[in-house]
Amino acid sequence: MSEPRQVHYVLGHAPEELARLERQAAIFEAPTLAMLQRAGLGPGHRVLDIGCGAGDVSLLVSDFVGPSGEVIGVDRAPEAVATARRRAAALGRSNVRFLESALDSLDLPPVDAVVGRFVLMHQPTPADVLARVARFVRPGGVVAVMESHLDALVLEWHSWPPSAAYGTLLDEMLTIIRAAGGRTDMGLRLRGTFLDAGLPDPAIDVHGTLAGRDADRLCRYMVDSLRSMAAVGERLGVAALTPDILDQIERGMIDDASRPGAVMNGPMVVTAWARLP
């Protein structure tokens, strides 16, 4: 098991951050759908979505389980839960409900699957969290999670031609997440985390996001992510990201992405899933 440590959630729950999560959902929808399909989610299943945020994964899962199934999204932030409930109601999704709760105080009847996206990297002991939520899964059910591996975005890989602005953004982002106790290498830790949690050896996949002519969307998403982290970075004394500095980074990335033949890589993500005995 990993050693316990204090973790500050770096992204917060401001309205701007909840809007960013919706933009994030569009970028990572394809690998999320692939994970849900490989994990075997289907009609009639009862699924727990941990750290549901604004409800994006919960809403995707609701399509898999259909009217005869149920999705329970759980988040500790009341702002996120309120947003998720509004979105589900607006879409008429009666098979989705959202609970405000910390994972360590959650109490539910058995479910067919537990899913989560970008949750474990912010936990002090990811294996303990995974073991705890896996207890809600009935025998033969599934645990399926996705995590990013931000450490993969190194020079000569995050962009071509190399973008100095993107490099600056990543340096700031990684510094803040690490100072806050988060894991920037959670993606490649997933297999070990499943095993440390006492779960079966998972099936694992890696997915990338490579942007060319549509790189503006990726640039704005990454800068918006850093904007959401700025307050924590300042509080921890590791970053001083003023709006002007953030705007400058964004302009620099978009300018670099407009060069002939330029491409930019988004965060590499790893998915892992296992069926319980």
Phi and psi in degrees as a GROMACS rama.xvg file:
@    title "Ramachandran Plot"
@    xaxis  label "Phi"
@    yaxis  label "Psi"
@TYPE xy
-71.4735  152.453  SER-2
-71.1584  136.973  GLU-3
-61.5287  144.205  PRO-4
-154.75  157.116  ARG-5
-75.7084  134.837  GLN-6
-125.708  128.454  VAL-7
-99.4931  126.248  HIS-8
-70.204  118.14  TYR-9
-82.4121  -16.5489  VAL-10
-98.7563  -16.8492  LEU-11
69.3289  -170.906  GLY-12
-138.749  29.0208  HIS-13
-65.9142  159.926  ALA-14
-54.5352  -37.3002  PRO-15
-64.8352  -36.6539  GLU-16
-69.6534  -40.2144  GLU-17
-64.6732  -34.2016  LEU-18
-68.0655  -36.9665  ALA-19
-62.4006  -37.4192  ARG-20
-61.5611  -35.1809  LEU-21
-66.8878  -38.7181  GLU-22
-67.6645  -37.3097  ARG-23
-59.8995  -38.5278  GLN-24
-58.2214  -38.1451  ALA-25
-66.7039  -37.4599  ALA-26
-69.364  -38.6096  ILE-27
-105.812  14.9911  PHE-28
-64.2624  -44.3809  GLU-29
-61.621  -50.3218  ALA-30
-66.8401  -27.8557  PRO-31
-67.3059  -45.1008  THR-32
-61.7976  -40.0037  LEU-33
-62.011  -40.8375  ALA-34
-63.2747  -45.8014  MET-35
-63.5258  -38.0194  LEU-36
-67.4475  -45.8028  GLN-37
-64.7407  -34.0059  ARG-38
-75.2165  -10.6042  ALA-39
84.6734  22.4196  GLY-40
-66.7271  142.267  LEU-41
-158.956  -175.771  GLY-42
-54.9046  137.185  PRO-43
86.3147  -6.79873  GLY-44
-74.039  149.498  HIS-45
-108.68  119.57  ARG-46
-126.538  136.178  VAL-47
-103.435  124.288  LEU-48
-106.693  110.241  ASP-49
-87.029  141.698  ILE-50
58.0584  51.4279  GLY-51
-70.8947  -17.7748  CYS-52
57.8434  -131.139  GLY-53
-80.1583  5.21931  ALA-54
94.1385  12.2263  GLY-55
-63.3865  -47.6862  ASP-56
-67.126  -40.7909  VAL-57
-56.6533  -41.4289  SER-58
-69.8751  -36.1077  LEU-59
-63.6439  -44.2226  LEU-60
-63.6373  -34.0062  VAL-61
-60.3354  -29.3113  SER-62
-69.062  -34.5518  ASP-63
-70.6775  -42.6831  PHE-64
-84.5237  -20.3757  VAL-65
68.8943  -176.949  GLY-66
-61.7845  -25.6394  PRO-67
-84.2421  -8.69971  SER-68
-101.462  -175.56  GLY-69
-148.587  140.971  GLU-70
-120.66  130.832  VAL-71
-116.334  109.842  ILE-72
-93.406  133.916  GLY-73
-125.625  131.611  VAL-74
-148.758  147.351  ASP-75
-82.5777  -13.0188  ARG-76
-92.6523  118.783  ALA-77
-61.6521  -32.7637  PRO-78
-64.3956  -41.8722  GLU-79
-66.3538  -43.8188  ALA-80
-62.9977  -42.1842  VAL-81
-61.6659  -42.6896  ALA-82
-64.1201  -43.5866  THR-83
-61.7374  -41.8176  ALA-84
-64.2093  -40.5362  ARG-85
-63.2579  -42.675  ARG-86
-65.9351  -42.8773  ARG-87
-63.7742  -40.747  ALA-88
-64.793  -41.4761  ALA-89
-63.8616  -30.9732  ALA-90
-90.076  -3.55051  LEU-91
69.3672  30.9818  GLY-92
-87.8884  91.5898  ARG-93
-79.7558  -9.56952  SER-94
-93.9494  12.8155  ASN-95
-123.972  134.749  VAL-96
-137.084  156.142  ARG-97
-126.595  137.744  PHE-98
-119.713  140.016  LEU-99
-93.4685  111.613  GLU-100
-165.685  147.132  SER-101
-76.1659  150.058  ALA-102
-64.9606  -31.7401  LEU-103
-78.2646  -7.53329  ASP-104
-115.174  10.2084  SER-105
-74.8494  139.553  LEU-106
-137.773  115.063  ASP-107
-141.86  154.329  LEU-108
-66.2269  167.427  PRO-109
-59.0446  147.562  PRO-110
-122.033  165.212  VAL-111
-84.3536  -21.8216  ASP-112
-159.103  149.803  ALA-113
-117.721  132.371  VAL-114
-128.177  157.549  VAL-115
-163.673  148.816  GLY-116
-134.037  122.104  ARG-117
57.0097  45.2714  PHE-118
-110.565  -45.9452  VAL-119
-65.5529  -29.8856  LEU-120
-64.0304  -18.5199  MET-121
-102.243  9.84862  HIS-122
-99.838  142.573  GLN-123
-64.8577  -35.0682  PRO-124
-134.865  86.3144  THR-125
-56.387  -40.1716  PRO-126
-65.3576  -38.359  ALA-127
-63.4197  -41.8846  ASP-128
-63.2761  -44.2406  VAL-129
-63.4841  -42.0753  LEU-130
-63.6827  -38.5766  ALA-131
-64.7246  -47.7017  ARG-132
-75.0731  -25.4324  VAL-133
-65.8366  -21.092  ALA-134
-67.0174  -18.8222  ARG-135
-78.3911  -12.7356  PHE-136
-88.2189  129.791  VAL-137
-66.3473  159.704  ARG-138
-56.9442  133.812  PRO-139
87.6425  -4.62598  GLY-140
-81.8599  -175.724  GLY-141
-127.59  143.716  VAL-142
-116.427  125.426  VAL-143
-138.912  124.496  ALA-144
-137.64  156.19  VAL-145
-125.831  136.512  MET-146
-139.482  151.284  GLU-147
-88.1404  156.983  SER-148
-123.922  79.9734  HIS-149
-65.4784  -23.5704  LEU-150
-63.768  -15.9644  ASP-151
-73.1259  -18.0346  ALA-152
-84.4338  71.6616  LEU-153
-100.284  166.738  VAL-154
-54.5658  141.953  LEU-155
74.7214  1.95364  GLU-156
-125.779  -34.1445  TRP-157
-72.1056  -19.9787  HIS-158
-164.238  154.983  SER-159
-145.895  129.318  TRP-160
-57.6949  156.888  PRO-161
-55.2976  131.013  PRO-162
-100.856  114.26  SER-163
-63.3972  -37.1704  ALA-164
-64.9284  -41.4292  ALA-165
-65.3604  -39.0641  TYR-166
-60.5042  -41.6165  GLY-167
-62.47  -45.9227  THR-168
-57.6624  -46.4399  LEU-169
-66.5482  -38.4264  LEU-170
-59.0044  -45.817  ASP-171
-64.9881  -44.5487  GLU-172
-62.7743  -48.8849  MET-173
-64.2484  -38.268  LEU-174
-61.6477  -45.0379  THR-175
-66.504  -47.5662  ILE-176
-61.199  -44.1946  ILE-177
-66.5399  -41.3411  ARG-178
-63.349  -30.598  ALA-179
-81.459  -3.65906  ALA-180
93.6533  4.03926  GLY-181
-80.9087  170.121  GLY-182
-112.961  116.061  ARG-183
-86.191  -1.47375  THR-184
-120.135  27.319  ASP-185
-64.2787  -31.9524  MET-186
-54.4433  -53.8437  GLY-187
-77.0806  -7.73831  LEU-188
-86.0255  -6.48018  ARG-189
-61.4612  -45.7241  LEU-190
-58.6795  -47.5676  ARG-191
-62.5764  -34.3025  GLY-192
-67.2715  -40.9624  THR-193
-59.1697  -46.4241  PHE-194
-67.1518  -40.7984  LEU-195
-63.0422  -28.7697  ASP-196
-80.4036  -1.67214  ALA-197
80.4984  17.8537  GLY-198
-94.4169  162.293  LEU-199
-61.0992  156.159  PRO-200
-59.8128  121.04  ASP-201
-83.5122  157.518  PRO-202
-75.6064  137.54  ALA-203
-131.034  147.006  ILE-204
-140.837  156.475  ASP-205
-121.906  141.672  VAL-206
-133.398  144.005  HIS-207
-124.825  161.972  GLY-208
-124.827  109.089  THR-209
-110.723  122.263  LEU-210
-113.689  133.196  ALA-211
-118.31  -95.8787  GLY-212
-66.7425  -18.5111  ARG-213
-102.28  23.3813  ASP-214
-67.2228  -21.86  ALA-215
-55.1806  -41.0988  ASP-216
-62.954  -43.453  ARG-217
-65.8781  -42.3198  LEU-218
-57.6432  -47.6564  CYS-219
-67.6708  -36.9316  ARG-220
-63.0401  -45.3553  TYR-221
-66.379  -41.1166  MET-222
-67.6902  -38.7384  VAL-223
-62.6375  -35.2185  ASP-224
-62.5406  -43.9241  SER-225
-66.5939  -36.6049  LEU-226
-58.3492  -41.5848  ARG-227
-67.5078  -24.1595  SER-228
-88.9063  -13.4165  MET-229
-58.9939  -41.8568  ALA-230
-64.2334  -41.4136  ALA-231
-66.9246  -40.4793  VAL-232
-59.4995  -40.6758  GLY-233
-68.4594  -41.821  GLU-234
-63.4504  -34.7001  ARG-235
-85.0625  -5.70973  LEU-236
76.073  24.9326  GLY-237
-115.073  -3.74043  VAL-238
-154.146  148.175  ALA-239
-133.892  77.8486  ALA-240
-99.0853  94.6333  LEU-241
-76.0327  161.756  THR-242
-55.4297  -37.2416  PRO-243
-64.0892  -41.9348  ASP-244
-64.1431  -43.4872  ILE-245
-64.3708  -40.4149  LEU-246
-63.6606  -38.354  ASP-247
-64.8341  -41.5891  GLN-248
-61.6264  -43.7894  ILE-249
-62.9705  -45.7736  GLU-250
-61.7853  -40.5272  ARG-251
-63.5962  -42.742  GLY-252
-64.8239  -43.4764  MET-253
-66.0423  -39.271  ILE-254
-62.2986  -44.2609  ASP-255
-64.3401  -37.7597  ASP-256
-69.6759  -18.8925  ALA-257
-85.7538  -4.67086  SER-258
-66.3316  148.941  ARG-259
-56.0367  126.685  PRO-260
77.7288  3.16941  GLY-261
-68.6605  144.555  ALA-262
-136.375  152.446  VAL-263
-133.15  139.254  MET-264
-95.1127  132.507  ASN-265
-84.323  179.307  GLY-266
-58.7407  134.594  PRO-267
-71.2387  135.782  MET-268
-122.563  146.755  VAL-269
-118.415  134.135  VAL-270
-112.009  144.64  THR-271
-141.124  136.677  ALA-272
-145.615  149.185  TRP-273
-145.25  144.059  ALA-274
-97.3604  129.157  ARG-275
-77.0452  148.236  LEU-276
